[in-house]
Amino acid sequence: MDCLYQGYRIESFEAGRDLWHARIRRADGRPLVIGSHPFAALEVGFAWNDSDSAISDAKRHIERFKHRWSEPGEIRAA
């Protein structure tokens, strides 16, 4: 299941029976950059018992951390 939220694509997936997690990617396909390291996606969450809970958790991560995720062009040489 995919959903779009504030410019990010959230994909929930089952890592085991009733163990749901979420993967966050930028909707534009560019990497998330954390501390000058690019990531194609972030996998977040606990082992939620349903897809909706995993997506809700991913939305909370986006709301909390998106201001820290810079774009590759925003990285400045030290």
RAPE-V441862 format. One record per residue. PHI is phi in radians with two decimals (NA if undefined). Layout:
# RAPE-V441862
PHI / PHI
This chain:
# RAPE-V441862
NA / -2.03 / -2.59 / -1.78 / -2.63 / 0.86 / 1.47 / -2.16 / -1.78 / -1.94 / -2.08 / -1.63 / -2.59 / -1.68 / -1.53 / -3.07 / -1.05 / 1.02 / -2.13 / -1.60 / -2.29 / -2.36 / -2.09 / -1.93 / -2.32 / -1.24 / -1.16 / -1.48 / 1.51 / -1.33 / -1.29 / -1.44 / -2.05 / -2.17 / 1.00 / 1.22 / -1.92 / -1.41 / -2.22 / -1.17 / -2.74 / -2.07 / -1.81 / -2.27 / 1.86 / -1.68 / -1.45 / -1.25 / -1.54 / -2.68 / -1.09 / -1.08 / -1.17 / -1.11 / -1.17 / -1.05 / -1.12 / -1.09 / -1.09 / -1.11 / -1.10 / -1.07 / -1.06 / -1.39 / -2.01 / -1.05 / -1.19 / -1.61 / -1.54 / -1.57 / -1.70 / -0.94 / -1.21 / -1.54 / -1.31 / -1.90 / -1.20 / -1.43
